[in-house]
């Protein structure tokens, strides 16, 4: 249901946060790989879980952006 245009400031914030989260997820993934290679599998696993959480959050942000832009759910 489209309820009017969202302020451009909100849309810009969502797009910024999506990009920001994506960059940090990659950085965290890289850190997890380095830790795993040093034998810190428990820490690496937790970081992998965190990256998965970032990915799920980013999917929701992408969906919200599409809705705001009028491109469906």
N, C-alpha and C positions, 0 to 999 in steps of 0.2 A: 504494500500500500504506500503510495507516494504522497507525502503530506507537505509538499512544498520544498523549495530549494533550501538546503542547509547553507549557513554562512560559509563563504569561501575560506574564512579563517579556520573553521572546524575541519573542512576537507583537507586543507593544507597541513594541518596538524596530524590528521590521520595518515596522510601519505608520508609525511616526515617520519612519524613513529614506525610505520611499516618498514621504511628503508633503514632506519636506525636499528630496529630489532633484527632485521635480516643481516646487517653487518655484524652486530654483536653475536648473533647465533653462529656465524662463520668463525669469528674469533674464538668463541668458546669451544667449538668443535675442534679447531686446530690445537687449542690448549689441552683438550681431552686426549687427543692423539699423542701429543708430546708426553703427557703424564702416563698414558698406557704404555708407551715405549720405555718408560723408566720404571715399570713394574708397579705403578700405582693404579691398578685396575679398579679398585673400589671408588677412588676419586673420579677416575675417567668415566665409570658407569653413571655416577651421579651427574656429572657434567652432560653426558649423553642424554639423560632424562630431562635435564634443564633445557637442552637444545630442542628436544621434542616438544616441550611446553612452549617454547618460543614459536616453533613452527605452527602449533595449533592456534596460538594467539594471533599469529600473522594471517592465518587462513580466515579467522573471524574479522580481522581488520580489512582484509581484501574484500570480503563479502559486504561489509558495511560501506566501503568505498563504492562498490558497484551499485549498491542500493541508492546511495546518495546521488550518484551520477545518473541514476535512472536506467542502469543497465541490468536490472534484475537482481534476483537473489543468489 
